[in-house]
Amino acid sequence: MADQNYRPQRTAAERASRVRFRRAMALLLITLLLPGSAQLVAGNRRVGRIAIWTVLGLGVTAGLVFLISLLWHGLVFRLGTTPWLLGLFRLALIAGAIAWAALFVDAWRLGRPLELDLKQRRIVVAINGALAFSVAATMIFGAHLVGVHKGMVEAIFSGAEAAEAHNGRFNVLLAGADGDSGKTRWGLRPDSLTVASIDAVTGRTVLIGLPRNMQNFTFDDGSPMDKKFPRGFDCDGCYLNGVSTWAEDHKDLYKDEDKPGMAATIDAVEGITDLQISYYAMVDLDGFQKIVDAIGGVTMNVRQPIPVGIPSDKFYTHIQPGTKKLDGWETLWYARARHDSDDYSRMARQKCVMNAILEQTSPADVVRHYQDVAKATGSTITTTVPPSEIERFSALALKAKSQKISTLSLVPPLVDSADPDMSEVHGLVHDAVKKATPKKEEVFEEPGGGDDGETKAPAKNDGVKAQATGGSKADGSDDDSPVTGGAKGSRNKGYQANETDDLASAC
């Protein structure tokens, strides 16, 4: 029995070796938990103090930012959309990665690896290398993401000055540029033009669609194009989507503009709608599919087979009816297909795509797929919204998600696109905007709201009922309206998504 319980006594050298090994491992562990602590305990104390105070200072700063952001939600947007701050943060992450890795190497040196036996030395080297690589790689990857985000902000948000709301609303021109147009035509020919009129307080939005084939419309009073075409854009074969090309061919009219084509298009849109355009956003329709893919696709109610391509295309097929999760390629064709359809049905489907993206895309989706979203949007979207306004429009977008979107499309049978009555068109636009402007009692401060002036938008169920011309029942259920080209309604009677007070129910 005595022999079975016998344990050989470790020699003094073995006990000392175990102590040295534990000490070396402890130095690595405390460097992971609090960089600089190994140097403070066993090395250059000045280096250790600098590292620890730097870490503690950054921790306190991060804590203060978090606490302030709870009261002022816009702080995070402000910090995350200021290019020079993003550049500074990126450099700080790179410097931090190098410094932390260097502290791990020094902690390994302080562990006196040459005094360890071979097995212990290998373990310490492996763990030290893994920890140093992990923290450095994580911070370098973070710096990469910050760089991607900074590039996206600088590429997309090119505006320098913030515009004030006009009559309580921001009017943003959304222009969809056909990617093929740049290969075959001189200048930009927008494939779709929509004005998003957004209430500056509640975010309640009206989408005003303008047909690309509109003719004989007037320009904004006093604009260069108004002086050139005082009776309207009445030249032979001149359409709304050709204004940009015409202006690019006559740049002398817009000598002070970097983009005369877009400036002329804005003058046209302001003349047609009688609204002052605050900003514009240009979307490359071919690149649009990358954005949809980046957010994981969009679920659409496909009411009829939607052609993908035209019969002469080798890839010609159809998106079959039903509730479908569409990828970027399918969503692009759902929004742009005209075969077996018409321009106005397509405009209705485009509005349904806008509504679906707004309703189905959450901030969590954007964060989860951030790198893909940033790359897609950076090469696809340009806008005159300045970085300083991202905070405001992000907040308005979140408010808009809980409300009904109204639409008005200046198309037949409501408007004669070949010879529009401009006074009548202005009246239609003003009525649509007025109807979507909440009464004072519908806008109130949130209980216990902070000092950021944030207001609560009217609940989605508090919105006005769909217009009779919009056709959908008040409860959002389908009615017996015909479906043409994948959109509820017909060219003769109008498409519901083109004129409704509840876009979701018309889709």
Summary of the structure (lengths in Angstrom):
residues: 507
radius of gyration: 30.6
end to end distance: 85.8
largest distance: 115.7
contacts: 1634
relative contact order: 0.11
helix: 52%
strand: 14%
